[in-house]
């Protein structure tokens, strides 16, 4: 009992010291932000003093009725203290898991190291640059969550994880978009609705747009947080950016699966001879079909993650999804970890072969010359060209 009373007294004295310091500075400060911050600190310190003084009284009063009354008042003071803390802290008062976020930091750091090694070996510079940027943001994001786990009131830690983990998937998808351009060259451009560089141009521009909008929203939200004001405006802007990102990924999947279907249909009729013979050695690799499957799965996982983030931000930074970490671990961390892992297992340079160069035409001609759309206007289908009826064996023997 003596130890418990000493503890109550120590906490009370500490809270009283914080309250005195905050109120004395508050009397002279002129900045609006500093005034708000100090007022919150003083209010929390006052609530702490109230609780511990009542708890100390309940522990020392000998009259049972008076002790019960003091205990009841202490319980009310405790509820007020918790409400003040939850209302003015990040993550709804639930500190991020230290162990879980350290594990994710280690995983993303390993992926980053692997990406550096693969980049040095295979030199797929576009894919390398995009994934390096995305993984650095992932690592910084989990550093921010670890920081928050040690100090849930840290503004810098909260904003670091919010901005970095929100923006990282944009760079991961930019790398994947470029690989699809390479795939259209390996299989044959006639199977694609777009030219190889058009995938990069269109969808990376969509990514950049989503990135900029989300960054603006993050800036507005972080500024509101620093002013201790509502973050709803910044969250709404970020929702707009995420909604556009979800739309662009959905549109990309439409083009991707049309491309795969057209390739599959042609392969069923003519075999591998219907594809570009220059890259026949790439297509014969056993890992090539796994690579196609892993690209598809990686995009689906990022898509799921983006939908989760969209719903989370639509609820607000204090919404159920935002303050319940298990959803974050499953729908954010796990989805991104699997997507990145799949693309590292089937690294583009390793799948193509170290000495194979996939040249994507980046010229204006490569962007704007005839595509499936212009072919359709000319009543020609690049997969099923109009031709005279010939013997099936003759047709099968000729390159498609």
PEVEN-V838671 format. One record per backbone hydrogen bond with DSSP energy under -0.5 kcal/mol. CO is the residue of the C=O (numbers start at 1). NH is the residue of the N-H. Records with the same first field share a line. If there is no record, write none. Layout:
CO=NH + NH
This chain:
1=5
2=6
3=7
4=8
5=9
6=10
7=11
8=12
9=13
10=14
11=15
12=16
13=17
14=18
15=19
16=20
17=21
18=22
19=23
20=24
21=25
22=26
23=27
25=28 + 29
31=35
32=36
33=37
34=38
35=39
36=40
37=41
38=42
39=43
40=44
41=45
42=46
43=47
44=48
45=49
46=50
47=51
48=52
49=53
50=54
51=55
52=56
53=57
54=58
55=59
56=60
57=60 + 61
63=67
64=68
65=69
66=70
67=71
68=72
69=73
70=74
71=75
72=76
73=77
74=78
75=79
76=80
77=81
78=82
79=83
80=84
81=85
82=86
83=87
84=88
86=89
89=92
90=93
91=94
93=95
97=101
98=102
99=103
100=104
101=105
102=106
103=107
104=108
105=109
106=110
107=111
108=112
109=113
110=114
111=115
112=116
113=117
114=118
115=119
116=120
117=121
118=122 + 123
119=123
123=125
124=128
125=129
126=130
127=131
128=132
129=133
130=134
131=135
132=136
133=137
134=138
135=139
136=140
137=141
138=142
139=143
140=144
141=145
142=146
143=147
144=148
145=149
146=150
147=150 + 151
151=154
152=90
154=158
155=159
156=160
157=161
158=162
159=163
160=164
161=165
162=166
163=167
164=168
167=170 + 171
168=171 + 172
169=173
170=174
171=175
172=176
173=177
174=178
175=179
176=180
177=181
178=182
179=183
180=184
181=185
182=186
183=187
184=188
187=276
188=191
189=192
193=373
195=198 + 199
196=199 + 200
197=201
198=202
199=203
200=204
201=205
202=206
203=207
204=208
205=209
206=210
207=211
208=212
209=213
210=214
211=215
212=216
213=217
214=218
215=219
216=220
217=221
218=222
219=223
220=224
221=225
222=226
223=227
224=229
225=228
231=235
232=236
233=237
234=238
235=239
236=240
237=241
238=242
239=243
240=244
241=245
242=246
243=247
244=248
245=249
246=250
247=251
248=252
249=253
250=254
251=255
252=256
253=257
254=258
255=259
256=260
257=261
258=262
259=263
260=264
261=265
262=266
263=267
264=268
265=269
266=270
267=271
270=273
271=274
272=275
273=400
276=279
277=280
279=283
280=284
282=285
285=288
286=290
287=291
288=292
289=293
290=294
291=295
292=296
293=297
294=298
295=299
296=300
297=301
298=302
299=303
300=304
301=305
302=306
303=307
304=308
305=309
306=310
307=311
308=312
309=313
310=314
311=315
312=316
316=319
319=323
320=324
323=325
324=327 + 328
325=329
326=330
327=331
328=332 + 333
329=334
330=335
332=336
333=337
334=338
335=339
336=340
337=341
338=342
339=343
340=344
341=345
342=346
344=347
345=347
347=350 + 351
348=352
349=353
353=356
355=357
356=358
357=359
358=360
359=361
360=362
363=367
364=368
365=369
371=375
372=376
373=377
374=378
375=380
376=379
380=382
391=395
392=396
393=397
394=398
